[in-house]
Amino acid sequence: MSEIISVDSLRVQLKNLIICKDEVNIFNPEYERFASDLRKFIYENNFDDTIEWKRISNNLPCKSNQYMNRQEADTILVALEYLHRRLLMQENEIFWTYLHPLVIGTSKQLFVDKHYANAVQSAFVEINDRVKKIRKKIDGNELDGTDLMRKTFGTEPPKLLFEDNSTESGKNVQQGFMGIFAGVMQGIRNPNAHENIEISKDDAVRQLMLASLLMYKVDAAVRFSNIIE
């Protein structure tokens, strides 16, 4: 498991480098580690287009100027503090505005705490639980997972309709999304539930977007089928 780079660890590294020194040689191994961790932190958190990163990079010495002075270090420390505030406010996570409220409610804190696989699993468990409750309300049957999705969206007639199923287009939409719902239960929810899986932040974002798409499709099916949850 790769080490998580935090603002606090970067600040400690930089303060240790500059303490009791007016300048730090950039070929010092400790500086090289700091610079590597700093860049990793910036790109992992999507900060590469921020004003703070521009200020930091402008104050990082280059090979033609082999030394970092105290003023440059202080400027970087201030910029890191602003990035820390961005992390706390989640200002860099624009994608949350596109996610379904139920996915946000069940997954956001896990995601913020960097429990990416658990955030994804919670989102798909929430989809399963919602469809399970709706199906039980329709006919009293209590199903789960892949079987639930296939028998709720794929039977004839379907228990939950996304749109008019009398047209070829409507049938294609119904069958297509039934396959997606069943597929994510088998391919995403179940493996995450039974194995200690680790995924990257980017993978988590993509899968949470998929979970939100499906949750919005449940909204559409509830409306079209005149279901009161």
N, C-alpha and C positions, 0 to 999 in steps of 0.2 A: 504494500500500500504506500503510495507516494505521500510525502510529508505535506501537510497543509501549511501554506505560507500565510501568516497573519500580519496585520499592520504592527501589532505589538512586537513581534519577533524582528521585523525590519527596523523598527525604531531602536530596539536594544542593540542590534548589530551595528547600526550607524553610530549610536552614542558611544559604544565601546571602541569603535575605530577612531573617533575624533577626540576622545577624552585625553586631556593633557597633551594634545598635539595640535599644532597649527596647521599641519598638512598631512595628508595620507597618500602614499604612493599607490597608484591604481594597480600596480603589479603585485601588491601585497596579496597573498592567498585569501586573507579574510575579506579584503575589499572585493576580490573577484567573486567570492561566494555571495556577498551582499548584493552585488550588481546582478548576479544570476537569479537570486531569489526575488529581487525587486522586479525584474522583467517577467518572471514567471507569475508573480502576484498580479501584475498589471494585466497581462493577457488572459489569465484565468478568470479575472473578474470583469473583463470587457471594458477596461479603463483606458485603452490605448487611444481613444479619440477625445479624452477629457482635457480640459485646461490644466488640471493638476499634473497630468503626465507630461504635458508640454513643458511646464515649469520644471518638473523633475529632470527631464531629459536635457533641457537647456543648461542645467547645473551639474550634470554628470560629466566629469572630465573625459577627454579623449586621448589617444596615444600621443598627439602632438602637445598635449598639456597633461603631463603624467600625474598631477597632484590634485587632490580635492582639498579645498581650504575650508575653514570653519564656517564662513559665510555661505558657501555652497551647501554645506551639510545642513545648516539651519534652515535654508530655503526648502530643501528636500523634506526635512522633518515637518515643516508647516504644511506642505502639500500632502504629505502622508496623513496628517491629522484631518484634512478636508476629505480625503478619500475614505478615511475611517467613518466619518459622518455620513458619507454617501452610502456606505455599506449598511450602516444602522438604519438609514431611512429607505434603503432599497431603491434609491433613485435611479440606479443603473439597470434595474430589472424592468424594462419597459414591457416585456412580454406578459406581465401579470394583468395588464389592462385588457388582454385578449382572452384570458382564461375564464371559465365558468365559475360563478360564485361558489358552488359546492366543491369544486376542485381546489379553489383557493382556500376555502375553509378547512379542508382536510389535509392539505399538502404544504401550504406555504411555510409554516413554522419548521417543519421537517426539512424543507428545501433550504431555508435560511440557515439552519443549523448544520447544513452540508450532509444531511442524511438522504442522499439523492435517491437511492433505491427504495428506501422506505416511503419517501414522498410519492414516488410513482406507484408503488404497491397500494398505498392508501387511496389514491385517486381511483384506481380500477376496482378496488374493493368497494368504494363508495358507489360506483356505477352498478356493480353487481347487487349491492344491497338495495339500491333504489328500484331497479327493475324487479328484483325479487318481491319487494313489498307491493309494487303495482300488480304483478302477476297474481299474487295471493289474493289481492283485493278483487281482481276480475273473476276468478273461478275457484279460489280456495287452494289451488295447487301451490306447493312450496318446492320450487326447483332451485338449482344453483349452477353457477358457472356456465360452461359451454352448453350443457343441456338446457338450461334456463333460456339462454339467448336463442338457440335454434327453435325451441318450442314456443317461444313468445313472439319472435319476429318472423319465423319461417314456416309455421303451420298454415294450412288452408282451411278457413281463412286465418290470417295472422291475428294474434290477440292484441297486438299494438301495431297500428299502421302509421307509416311516416307520411304518406300522401295517398291519393286516389289509386287503388290497386287494380282498377278495372282496365287501365291502359297498359300498353307494353312498357312505356317509360316508368310508370309507377311500380310495375312488377320488378323491373330491373333495379330500381332504387331499393325496394324492399329486400330483394334477395342479396343485393350487394352489401347493404349495411348489416343484414343479418350475419353474413359471412365475416364482416369486420368485427362485430360485437363478439361472435363466437371465437374468432381468431385471437383477439386480445386476451380473452379469458384463458385460453390455452397457452398462448405464447408469451404473455407478459405477466398476468396476475398469478397464475399457478407457479411458474418457475421462481418468481420473487418470493412467493409465500413459503416455498419448500427448501430453498437454498440460500446461502449467505452470499448474495450477488452484490457486487460493487459496480456502479456505473458512473460515468463522468457527468459533470454538470450539463454539458451540451446535450448528452443523450437524455438526461432527465427533462430538460426543457422541451425537446422534441416529443417525448412521450407524454408529458403533461399537456402539450398542445393537442395531441391525439385524444387524450382522455376528455379534454374540454369539448372537442368536436363531437364526440359521442354523447357527452352529457347534454349538449345542445340538441342533438338529434332525439334524445329521450324527451326533452321539452317539446319538440315539434310533434312527436308521436302522441304525447299526452294531450296536446291541444287538438290534433286532428281526430283522435279517437274519443274525444270528450270524456277523458278520465279525470276524476277528482282525486288527487292524492291525499 
